[in-house]
Amino acid sequence: MPCIVENYDICVVGAGHAGCEAALAASRLGMETILFTISIESIALMPCNPNIGGTSKGHLVREIDALGGEMAKNIDKTFIQSKMLNKSKGPAVHSLRAQADKASYSMEMRKTLQAAKHLTIRQAEVSEILTDKEEGKDKIVGVKTISGGTYLCKSVILCTGTYLKARCLTGEMVAHTGPNGLQAANHLSDSLKKHGVEIYRFKTGTPARMDGNSIDFSKMKEQLGDERVVPFSFTTNPEDVQIDQVSCWLTYTNEKTHEIIKKSLNRSPLFAGIIEGTGPRYCPSIEDKVVKFADKDKHQVFIEPEGIHTNEMYVGGMSSSLPEDVQYEMYRTVPGLEHAKIVRNAYAIEYDCINPNQLYPTLEFKTIGGLFCAGQFNGSSGYEEAACQGLIAGINASMHVKGEEPLVLDRSEAYIGVLIDDLVTKENFEPYRMMTSRAEYRLILRQDNADLRLSKKGYEIGLLPKERYDWVVKKEAMIAEEMKRVSKVMIGANKKVQSFLESCGSIPLNTGTSLVELIRRPELHYDMLAPIDPDRPLLLEEVREQVNINIKYEGYIHRQLKQVEQFKKLEKKMLPKDLNYHEVYGLRTEAVQKLNLVKPVSIGQASRISGVSPADISVILVYLEQKKYKKDEN
């Protein structure tokens, strides 16, 4: 029976947050791209929490924006509440988080995709990857759909999310569907296994959605958005995001809630052995919380609106796989939910994903040339983690087609670099979640300076327009110029200054001092000192913010930059791709096994592999020196 055959540069499989960024990056770089999705309605779907950003995740969104991605712009268009988290702490952990109107978020992203040049959207299930042999190694030549259609291409990006052989579990009820009852993708896993791909089985979950009209908000604590909203995208005009925001609400579980859960654990597929997959440690179900934190008599529950055109409310903190009758019983013990009506049951979802150790830091498979992967398919969790991987995979698949150098961000350059390095280097037996504690250089990887760190790379790749990069260069110059000026400004111990400092709750001066020293005081900052700095130029808030942070944390930043210098030295010591570690005399057996599995690209990456000790690294360095010496002799 005749079937269609089409040609593209790049095929992207899956249109979740990873697939959208991958397809947009590839098409914007001039690649003829086709984006496959199980359902057009599922493009940029938010099947779980209705928000973008959060602790460390906000950093990822800002970095996506700085490189030329779309997520930040999209949430700025569709948010209904915004908050800067951790404001009482230092700037390294400040993270923006916004509630999204879920339907609008998906619709706006779909509009953006449909307007993109070089991009075709196709509703179809991809069932096979097609490969050929080149120099003894598999290389991608296309994909096939279940209808028999063949789509020839030079590179494929798999962004399948939680759809591969997915099944949703609510107590004894098991439905073989993807999230939100959408069709699962049941064929591609088998094709990947035939090509030698190692598949994991992971699990995640989502809480119930409640009818807002059935909730008594008077028994809950109202959670308001920030009075002054900060946009996610560096290109969004701050005045455009000062909107009337919706409220979220905080309530708590109690001992009665926990009793109901405990007596029903035998009906939870999680504890009854029905669920095979491993769940996320840092986003556990309410059953997990009650069992693992038995000493706690309550847990936070956040009631969050799903949008402004629906009365559905998301019950954050109470994801579950318990049966429907138990869900009603436990939810109704929570203050404010006594008469709540469930619109959608909570459920757990199991799905196939890969062991990401099979990937290079470019997100390309080591054994299949031209096959890239991103998102939850790589064993991560979260919309933001998925989107940043999609962007990098889209860029590198395009570079692969063009025959140009790939983009690899290291751990000192971006949270994206930390995330990808962790995935491809470390052993991941559960869904990976980004956290600020994972970034050893987090003081210089702040969300506020993502444009200064990454815009040049975005411009050089071809995703950032020249005007935007020119502004970043100008901004850098303005920051440097103001810091130079401030360092020369001396403040005298006159009556006006003393009175001002007293009004700010700061210690009076014994003698004159520099403006820099005053800015460094914990209770003062750059903006506060304007009244005693009459020659100050008129600067934008984003410039003033950088001046303040750079001055306040100068010593710490300098120390971290020194650490980065040492880190870079190890990252620059490259390892041969074909190095057989069995031949390296003196390595421990565990180290040999792990090194041959991961095939690190540098000494730096090798040093971060679990089971590889500093002594093993010394052995490798000696081995490489001996090989180089023998080569030089010959």
C-alpha positions in Angstrom: 0.0 0.0 0.0 1.5 3.4 -1.0 2.4 5.8 1.8 3.7 9.3 1.8 7.4 10.2 1.9 8.5 13.7 2.9 11.9 15.3 3.4 13.0 17.6 6.2 16.2 18.7 7.9 15.0 17.9 11.4 12.1 15.9 12.9 11.0 16.8 16.4 8.9 14.2 18.2 6.6 15.6 20.8 5.2 19.1 21.3 5.5 19.6 25.0 7.7 22.3 26.5 10.9 20.6 25.2 9.5 20.0 21.8 8.3 23.5 21.3 11.7 25.0 22.2 13.5 22.5 20.0 11.3 23.1 17.0 11.4 26.9 17.3 15.2 26.9 17.7 15.7 24.6 14.7 13.3 26.5 12.4 14.7 29.9 13.5 18.1 28.6 12.5 16.8 27.9 9.0 16.3 24.2 9.3 13.2 22.8 7.5 11.6 21.3 10.6 8.5 19.1 11.3 7.0 18.9 14.7 5.0 15.7 15.5 2.4 15.7 18.3 -0.1 13.1 19.5 -2.7 15.9 19.7 -2.6 19.4 18.4 -4.5 20.4 21.5 -1.6 19.1 23.7 0.9 21.6 22.4 2.7 23.2 25.4 0.2 21.5 27.7 0.6 21.9 31.4 -0.8 18.6 32.7 0.4 19.2 36.2 1.1 22.4 38.1 -0.2 25.6 36.4 3.0 27.7 36.8 6.3 28.5 35.3 9.5 29.2 37.3 10.1 28.7 41.0 13.3 28.1 43.0 16.1 27.5 40.5 13.6 26.9 37.7 13.2 30.7 37.4 16.9 30.7 36.6 16.4 28.2 33.8 13.6 30.3 32.2 15.7 33.4 32.2 18.6 31.5 30.6 16.3 30.2 27.9 15.3 33.8 27.2 18.9 35.0 27.1 19.8 32.3 24.5 16.8 33.2 22.3 14.1 30.7 23.5 10.4 31.3 23.9 9.2 30.2 27.4 9.8 33.5 29.2 8.0 35.5 26.5 5.1 33.1 26.6 4.6 33.2 30.4 4.8 37.0 30.3 1.9 37.1 27.9 -0.3 34.6 29.9 0.5 34.8 33.7 -2.2 35.6 36.2 -0.1 35.9 39.3 3.7 36.6 39.7 6.0 36.4 42.7 9.7 36.7 43.4 10.6 33.9 45.7 13.3 34.0 48.5 13.5 37.8 48.6 14.6 37.6 52.2 17.7 35.7 51.1 20.7 36.6 48.9 20.3 37.3 45.2 21.8 33.9 44.2 18.6 32.2 45.2 16.0 34.8 44.2 13.7 33.0 41.7 10.7 34.3 39.8 7.6 32.2 39.7 4.3 32.9 37.9 0.9 31.2 37.8 -0.2 30.7 34.2 -3.5 30.7 32.6 -3.0 27.1 31.3 -5.3 27.4 28.3 -3.8 30.7 27.2 -0.3 29.5 27.7 -0.9 26.6 25.4 -2.8 28.7 22.8 -0.1 31.4 22.7 2.7 28.9 22.2 0.7 27.2 19.5 0.2 30.6 17.7 4.0 31.2 17.9 4.7 27.8 16.4 2.2 28.2 13.6 3.7 31.6 12.7 7.3 30.2 12.5 8.9 30.0 9.1 10.4 26.6 8.1 8.1 24.8 10.6 5.4 22.2 9.9 3.2 20.9 12.6 1.8 17.3 12.1 -0.6 15.4 14.4 0.7 11.8 14.2 2.3 9.2 16.3 5.9 8.4 15.5 6.5 4.6 15.8 10.0 4.1 14.5 13.4 5.8 14.1 15.1 5.0 10.8 18.8 4.6 10.7 21.6 3.7 8.3 25.3 2.7 8.9 28.1 5.2 8.5 31.6 4.2 9.4 30.2 1.3 11.5 27.9 3.5 13.6 24.2 4.0 13.3 23.1 7.4 11.9 19.6 8.8 11.7 17.9 9.0 8.3 14.3 9.6 9.3 11.2 8.5 11.2 8.1 6.5 10.5 4.6 7.0 11.8 2.0 4.4 12.7 0.1 5.3 9.5 3.2 4.2 7.5 4.3 7.7 6.5 8.1 8.1 6.2 9.8 11.4 7.0 13.4 11.5 5.9 15.7 13.8 7.7 19.2 14.5 8.9 18.5 14.7 12.6 15.7 13.7 15.0 15.0 15.2 18.4 12.9 13.0 20.8 10.8 15.1 23.3 8.3 12.4 24.2 7.6 13.6 27.8 5.5 11.2 29.7 3.7 9.6 26.7 5.9 6.5 25.9 3.9 3.4 27.0 2.2 5.6 29.5 -0.4 4.4 32.0 -2.4 6.5 34.5 -3.3 5.0 37.9 -6.0 6.0 40.3 -6.3 3.2 42.9 -7.3 0.0 41.3 -8.2 1.8 38.1 -5.4 1.7 35.5 -5.8 3.5 32.2 -3.3 3.1 29.4 -3.3 6.8 28.4 -1.0 9.7 28.6 -1.5 12.8 30.8 -5.0 14.3 30.9 -6.5 11.2 29.3 -4.6 11.9 26.0 -3.5 9.0 23.8 -0.3 7.2 24.9 2.6 6.5 22.4 3.0 2.8 22.5 5.3 1.9 19.6 8.4 4.1 19.7 10.0 2.4 22.8 10.3 -0.9 21.0 12.0 0.7 18.0 14.5 2.4 20.4 15.2 -0.9 22.2 15.9 -2.6 18.9 18.6 0.1 18.4 20.2 -0.7 21.8 18.8 2.2 23.7 18.5 1.6 27.5 15.0 2.4 28.8 14.0 3.3 32.3 10.5 3.3 33.8 9.8 6.4 35.8 6.7 7.7 37.5 5.2 11.1 38.4 1.9 12.3 39.6 -0.6 15.1 39.8 -3.2 16.3 42.4 -7.0 16.6 41.9 -8.6 19.6 40.3 -11.4 21.1 42.4 -14.5 23.1 41.5 -13.7 26.6 42.8 -17.3 27.2 43.6 -17.3 24.4 46.1 -14.3 25.7 48.1 -14.6 27.8 51.2 -11.7 30.2 50.9 -12.5 32.0 54.2 -10.8 29.1 56.0 -7.6 29.6 54.0 -4.8 32.1 54.0 -4.7 34.3 50.9 -1.5 34.4 48.9 -1.1 37.6 46.8 1.3 38.3 44.0 4.0 40.9 44.1 2.9 44.5 44.1 5.4 45.3 41.4 5.7 42.5 38.9 9.1 41.6 37.4 8.9 40.1 33.9 10.6 36.8 33.0 11.8 38.0 29.6 14.6 40.6 29.3 12.7 41.9 26.3 9.3 42.4 28.0 8.6 46.0 29.0 8.0 45.9 32.8 5.0 48.3 32.4 3.2 45.7 30.2 3.1 43.2 33.0 1.6 45.3 35.8 -1.8 43.6 35.7 -4.6 42.8 38.2 -3.5 39.5 39.6 -5.6 36.6 40.9 -5.1 35.2 44.4 -3.8 31.8 45.5 -4.6 30.2 48.8 -2.8 28.3 51.6 -4.3 25.6 53.8 -3.0 22.4 55.5 -3.6 18.7 55.9 -4.1 17.5 59.5 -4.0 14.3 61.5 -7.4 13.2 60.3 -6.2 13.5 56.7 -3.1 11.4 57.5 -5.2 8.7 59.3 -7.4 8.3 56.2 -4.3 8.0 54.0 -2.5 5.5 56.3 -5.6 3.1 56.5 -5.9 3.2 52.7 -2.2 2.6 51.7 -3.1 -1.0 50.7 -5.2 0.5 48.0 -2.5 2.8 46.7 -0.8 1.4 43.6 2.4 3.1 44.9 2.5 0.9 48.0 0.6 -2.2 46.6 3.5 -2.9 44.1 1.4 -2.0 41.0 3.6 0.9 40.1 6.9 -0.2 38.6 8.5 3.2 38.0 10.5 5.4 40.3 9.0 8.6 41.4 10.5 12.1 42.0 12.1 12.4 45.5 11.6 16.2 45.6 8.0 16.2 44.5 6.4 13.2 46.4 2.8 12.2 46.5 0.8 12.9 49.7 1.0 9.1 50.5 4.8 9.3 50.3 4.9 12.4 52.6 2.7 10.8 55.2 4.8 7.7 55.3 8.3 9.3 55.0 7.5 12.2 57.4 5.5 10.4 60.0 6.5 12.9 62.7 4.7 15.8 60.9 1.1 16.4 61.8 0.4 18.7 58.8 1.6 19.5 55.3 1.1 22.6 53.2 -1.6 22.6 50.6 -1.7 25.4 47.9 -5.0 26.1 46.1 -4.1 27.7 42.7 -6.4 28.8 39.9 -5.9 27.0 36.6 -6.9 30.1 34.6 -9.2 33.1 34.5 -11.8 31.4 32.2 -12.3 28.2 34.4 -13.2 27.6 38.0 -10.9 24.6 38.3 -8.4 24.9 41.2 -5.1 23.0 41.4 -4.5 21.3 44.8 -0.7 21.8 45.1 1.1 19.5 47.5 -1.5 16.7 47.4 -0.7 14.6 44.3 -2.0 11.1 44.8 -2.7 7.7 43.2 -5.3 6.7 45.8 -8.7 5.5 44.7 -11.5 8.1 43.9 -13.5 7.4 47.0 -10.4 7.8 49.2 -9.5 11.0 47.4 -12.9 12.5 48.3 -12.5 11.4 51.9 -9.0 12.8 52.4 -9.4 16.0 50.5 -12.6 16.9 52.5 -10.7 16.8 55.8 -8.6 19.8 54.7 -9.9 23.2 56.0 -11.8 24.9 53.2 -12.3 21.7 51.2 -15.0 20.1 53.4 -17.6 20.3 50.6 -15.2 20.3 47.6 -16.2 18.7 44.4 -13.5 17.0 42.3 -13.5 18.0 38.6 -10.5 15.7 37.7 -9.1 13.0 39.9 -5.5 12.9 41.1 -3.5 10.2 39.4 0.0 8.8 39.0 1.5 8.3 35.6 4.2 5.8 34.6 6.2 6.2 31.4 9.3 5.1 29.5 12.4 7.3 29.5 16.1 6.7 28.8 19.2 6.4 30.9 20.7 9.8 30.0 24.3 8.5 30.5 23.9 7.3 26.9 24.1 11.0 25.7 26.9 13.4 25.0 26.7 16.8 26.7 25.3 18.0 23.4 22.2 15.7 24.1 23.1 13.5 21.1 23.1 9.8 21.5 26.7 8.4 21.6 25.7 5.3 19.5 23.2 6.9 17.0 24.5 9.9 15.1 22.0 12.7 14.6 19.6 11.4 17.3 19.0 14.0 20.1 16.8 13.9 23.1 15.3 16.4 25.5 12.9 16.8 28.5 11.3 14.1 30.6 12.4 11.5 28.1 15.9 12.2 29.5 14.8 11.4 33.0 14.2 14.9 34.2 11.0 16.5 35.7 9.5 19.9 35.3 8.4 22.2 32.4 11.5 24.4 32.8 14.0 21.5 32.8 12.3 20.2 29.7 12.3 23.5 27.9 16.0 24.3 28.4 17.0 20.8 27.2 14.7 21.3 24.1 16.4 24.6 23.3 19.9 23.0 23.5 18.8 19.9 21.5 17.3 22.1 18.9 20.4 24.2 18.6 22.8 21.2 18.5 20.7 19.2 16.0 20.9 22.3 13.7 24.6 22.5 14.2 24.8 18.8 13.4 23.0 19.3 10.1 25.1 22.4 9.3 28.4 20.6 10.2 29.2 23.4 12.7 30.4 23.3 16.4 27.7 22.4 18.9 26.8 24.5 21.9 27.8 23.0 25.3 27.3 25.1 28.4 29.5 24.1 31.3 28.6 24.2 35.0 30.2 27.6 35.5 28.2 29.3 32.7 24.6 28.4 33.3 22.1 26.3 35.4 21.4 24.7 32.0 25.0 23.5 32.0 24.6 22.1 35.5 21.4 20.3 34.6 22.7 18.7 31.5 26.0 17.7 33.0 24.2 16.1 36.0 22.0 14.1 33.6 24.7 12.8 31.3 27.4 12.3 33.9 25.7 11.1 37.1 23.6 8.1 37.9 20.0 9.1 37.9 17.6 6.5 39.3 14.7 9.0 39.8 13.3 12.0 37.9 15.8 14.8 38.1 14.8 18.1 39.4 16.8 21.3 39.3 17.7 23.0 42.6 20.0 25.9 43.5 22.0 23.6 45.7 23.1 21.6 42.7 25.0 24.7 41.2 28.4 25.1 42.9 28.9 28.6 41.3 25.4 29.9 42.0 26.5 33.3 43.1 27.6 34.1 39.6 24.8 32.1 38.0 22.0 34.4 39.2 18.7 34.8 37.3 19.2 38.6 37.2 22.4 38.4 35.1 21.4 35.6 32.7 21.4 38.1 29.8 24.9 39.3 30.6 26.1 35.7 30.8 24.5 34.1 27.8 23.3 36.7 25.2 26.6 36.6 23.3 26.2 32.9 22.8 22.6 33.4 21.7 23.6 36.0 19.2 26.6 34.0 17.8 24.3 31.0 17.3 21.8 33.1 15.4 18.8 33.1 17.8 19.2 36.6 19.2 18.8 39.7 17.0 21.7 42.1 16.8 19.6 45.0 18.4 19.1 42.9 21.5 22.7 41.8 21.8 23.8 45.5 21.2 21.7 46.5 24.1 23.3 43.9 26.4 26.8 45.2 25.4 25.6 48.7 26.2 24.2 47.6 29.5 27.5 45.9 30.4 29.3 49.2 29.7 26.8 51.2 31.7 27.3 48.9 34.7 31.1 49.1 34.5 31.0 52.9 34.1 28.7 53.4 37.1 30.8 51.0 39.3 33.9 53.0 38.4 32.1 56.3 39.2 30.8 55.0 42.5 34.2 53.8 43.6 35.5 57.4 43.4 32.6 59.1 45.3 33.5 60.1 48.8 30.8 60.8 51.4 31.7 63.3 54.2 30.5 62.9 57.8 28.4 66.1 57.7 25.1 66.7 59.5 23.0 65.9 56.4 24.7 62.6 55.9 24.5 61.6 59.6 20.8 62.5 59.7 20.2 60.5 56.6 22.0 57.4 57.8 20.1 57.6 61.1 16.8 57.7 59.2 17.9 54.5 57.4 18.7 52.7 60.7 22.4 52.8 59.9 25.4 53.7 62.1 26.6 57.3 61.8 30.1 58.0 60.3 33.1 58.8 62.5 35.0 60.1 59.4 34.4 60.4 55.7 34.0 57.1 53.7 33.4 55.9 50.1 30.0 55.4 48.7 31.0 51.8 48.0 31.5 51.1 51.7 28.1 52.4 52.5 26.5 50.3 49.8 28.2 47.3 51.3 26.4 47.8 54.6 23.6 45.1 55.0 20.9 47.7 55.8 21.7 49.9 52.8 21.7 49.5 49.1 22.5 51.5 45.9 19.0 53.0 45.4 18.6 54.1 49.0 21.7 56.3 48.8 20.5 58.5 46.0 19.8 61.5 48.3 23.5 61.7 49.3 24.8 61.0 45.8 23.7 64.2 43.9 25.8 63.5 40.7 24.2 60.1 40.2 23.2 59.5 36.5 19.6 58.4 35.6 19.9 54.6 35.1 17.4 51.8 34.4 16.5 49.5 37.2 18.2 46.5 35.6 21.5 48.5 35.5 21.2 49.8 39.1 20.5 46.2 40.3 23.7 44.9 38.8 25.7 47.7 40.3 24.3 47.0 43.8 24.9 43.3 43.6 28.4 43.5 42.2 29.4 45.9 45.0 27.7 44.1 47.9 29.1 40.7 47.0 32.4 41.7 45.3 34.6 39.6 47.6 32.4 36.5 47.3 32.1 36.9 43.5 35.9 37.3 43.1 36.4 34.1 45.1 34.0 32.2 43.0 35.6 33.4 39.8 38.9 32.0 41.1 37.2 28.7 41.6 35.9 28.8 38.1 39.4 29.3 36.7 40.5 26.0 38.3 37.3 24.3 37.1 38.0 25.5 33.5 41.5 24.0 33.5 40.0 20.4 34.0 37.2 21.0 31.5 39.8 21.9 28.9 41.7 18.7 29.3 39.8 16.7 26.6 39.6 12.9 26.6 39.7 10.8 23.4 36.2 9.6 22.4 37.6 6.1 21.6 39.6 5.7 24.8 39.2 2.2 26.2 39.6 2.5 30.0 40.3 -1.3 30.3 43.7 -0.4 28.8 44.5 2.2 31.5 46.6 0.3 34.0 45.9 1.2 37.6 42.3 2.1 37.4 39.9 0.4 39.9 37.3 -1.9 38.4 34.4 0.3 39.3 36.1 3.3 37.7 36.7 1.3 34.5 33.1 0.3 34.3 31.7 3.8 35.0 34.2 5.5 32.6 33.4 3.1 29.7 29.7 3.6 30.3 29.7 7.5 30.4 32.6 8.0 28.0 33.4 11.5 29.5 34.5 14.2 27.1 36.9 15.8 29.5 38.9 15.2 32.7 36.4 17.6 34.4 33.4 15.5 33.5 35.3 12.3 34.4 36.0 13.7 37.9 32.2 14.1 38.5 31.3 10.5 37.7 30.1 8.6 40.8 32.6 5.9 41.5 35.6 7.7 40.0 38.0 8.8 42.7 40.7 11.6 42.6 43.3 8.7 42.5 41.6 7.4 39.3 41.8 10.8 37.7 45.6 11.0 38.5 46.0 7.6 36.8 44.2 8.8 33.7 46.3 12.0 33.6 49.6 9.9 33.8 48.3 7.5 31.1 47.5 10.4 28.8 51.0 12.0 29.4 52.7 8.7 28.6 50.7 8.3 25.4 51.6 11.8 24.4 55.3 11.2 25.2 55.3 8.0 23.1 53.6 9.8 20.2 56.1 12.7 20.3 59.0 10.2 20.3 57.6 8.5 17.2 
